[in-house]
Amino acid sequence: MNYDVNKNYYFNPFEELFGIPFDNESHKNNLMKTDIRENDEAFIMSIELPDVKKENIKVSLNGDYLNIYATRKSNIDEKDKNGKNIHRERYFGSMSRSYYVGDKVKEEDITAKLNNGILVLDIKKPVKEANKEEKKFISIE
């Protein structure tokens, strides 16, 4: 293990025994990675939510913000050939993100689908209203 003199260290038995880093900060940036694409009609958001079931995802529109909330449960249970536990882990956690979408987006403009751990949100672009103050001239023949 390489040590950085500028970082605070603590004893981690999992890292010492199994070589598994246990650093919560490194996992924060990996949560809900999002890609946003645009076409003529909509913005398409693809959000990574591995191991999250559809019933554990909540999508809401609150004012100018689209909010995504998800919970994940995981249970790893490894046994040896005699059926004795040699490794057991449980995980429960929640995560959320908010995205600014503006005040013109309405709930009916958003569709959502979960496919293979990717939440895809299709957000229709608001229809631009014609500028009411724009002057129109009549051509003279």
C-alpha positions in Angstrom: 0.0 0.0 0.0 1.3 3.4 -0.9 0.9 6.1 1.7 0.3 9.7 1.1 1.7 11.9 3.9 -1.1 14.5 3.3 -3.9 12.0 4.0 -5.3 10.8 7.3 -5.2 7.0 7.5 -7.1 4.6 9.8 -6.7 0.9 10.3 -9.1 -1.1 8.0 -9.1 -4.8 8.8 -10.9 -5.6 5.4 -8.1 -3.9 3.5 -5.4 -5.5 5.5 -7.0 -9.0 5.3 -8.5 -9.1 1.9 -6.8 -6.2 0.0 -10.2 -4.6 -0.4 -10.2 -0.8 -0.1 -12.9 0.5 2.1 -13.2 4.2 1.2 -16.6 5.7 1.1 -15.4 8.8 -0.7 -14.3 6.8 -3.7 -17.8 5.4 -4.2 -19.6 8.8 -4.0 -18.6 9.8 -7.5 -19.7 6.5 -9.0 -23.4 6.9 -7.9 -26.0 7.8 -10.4 -23.7 8.6 -13.3 -25.7 10.5 -15.8 -25.5 11.0 -19.6 -27.7 13.7 -21.2 -28.3 13.7 -25.0 -30.5 16.1 -27.0 -32.5 15.7 -30.2 -35.0 18.1 -31.8 -37.9 17.0 -29.6 -36.4 16.0 -26.2 -33.6 15.7 -23.8 -32.8 12.1 -23.0 -31.2 11.3 -19.6 -29.5 7.9 -19.0 -28.8 7.4 -15.3 -26.9 4.3 -14.0 -28.7 2.5 -11.2 -27.2 -0.9 -11.0 -28.9 -3.5 -8.8 -31.8 -1.1 -8.2 -35.4 -2.4 -8.7 -38.1 -0.3 -10.4 -40.1 -0.2 -7.2 -37.2 1.3 -5.3 -36.9 4.4 -7.6 -38.9 7.6 -7.2 -38.8 10.3 -9.8 -40.5 13.6 -9.0 -40.8 17.1 -10.4 -40.6 19.8 -7.8 -40.7 23.3 -9.1 -37.7 23.8 -11.5 -36.0 20.5 -10.4 -36.3 16.9 -11.5 -35.5 14.7 -8.4 -34.4 11.1 -8.5 -34.3 9.0 -5.3 -33.3 5.4 -5.3 -32.6 2.7 -2.6 -30.5 -0.4 -3.1 -30.3 -3.6 -1.2 -27.6 -6.2 -1.7 -26.9 -9.5 0.0 -23.8 -11.5 -0.7 -23.7 -15.0 0.9 -20.7 -17.2 0.0 -20.4 -20.7 1.5 -17.7 -23.3 1.4 -18.3 -26.9 0.2 -19.6 -27.9 3.7 -22.2 -25.2 3.6 -20.5 -23.0 6.2 -20.4 -19.3 5.7 -17.0 -18.0 4.7 -18.1 -14.6 3.6 -21.3 -12.6 4.2 -22.1 -9.0 3.4 -25.3 -7.0 3.4 -25.7 -3.5 2.0 -28.6 -1.1 2.2 -28.2 2.5 1.0 -30.0 5.3 -0.7 -28.9 7.9 -3.2 -30.5 11.0 -4.7 -29.8 13.6 -7.3 -31.5 16.7 -8.6 -31.4 18.2 -12.0 -32.5 21.7 -13.0 -35.0 21.5 -15.8 -36.7 24.9 -15.6 -40.2 26.0 -15.0 -41.7 25.1 -18.4 -41.3 21.3 -18.0 -44.5 19.5 -16.8 -44.9 16.0 -15.4 -46.8 14.9 -18.5 -43.7 15.9 -20.6 -41.5 13.2 -18.9 -41.5 9.5 -19.5 -39.3 7.0 -17.6 -38.1 3.4 -18.3 -35.7 1.2 -16.4 -33.7 -1.2 -18.6 -30.8 -3.3 -17.4 -29.9 -1.0 -14.5 -30.2 2.2 -16.7 -33.0 4.6 -15.9 -33.9 6.5 -19.2 -35.9 9.7 -18.9 -37.3 11.3 -22.0 -38.0 15.0 -21.3 -39.9 16.7 -24.1 -38.7 20.2 -24.9 -41.2 22.9 -24.1 -42.9 24.3 -27.2 -41.7 27.8 -27.9 -44.4 30.3 -28.0 -44.4 32.9 -30.8 -43.3 36.3 -29.7 -46.5 38.2 -29.3 -44.9 41.5 -29.7 -43.2 40.7 -33.0 -44.5 43.0 -35.7 -45.7 41.6 -38.9 -45.6 43.7 -42.0 -47.9 43.5 -45.0 -46.1 43.6 -48.3 -47.1 46.4 -50.6 -47.5 45.6 -54.3 
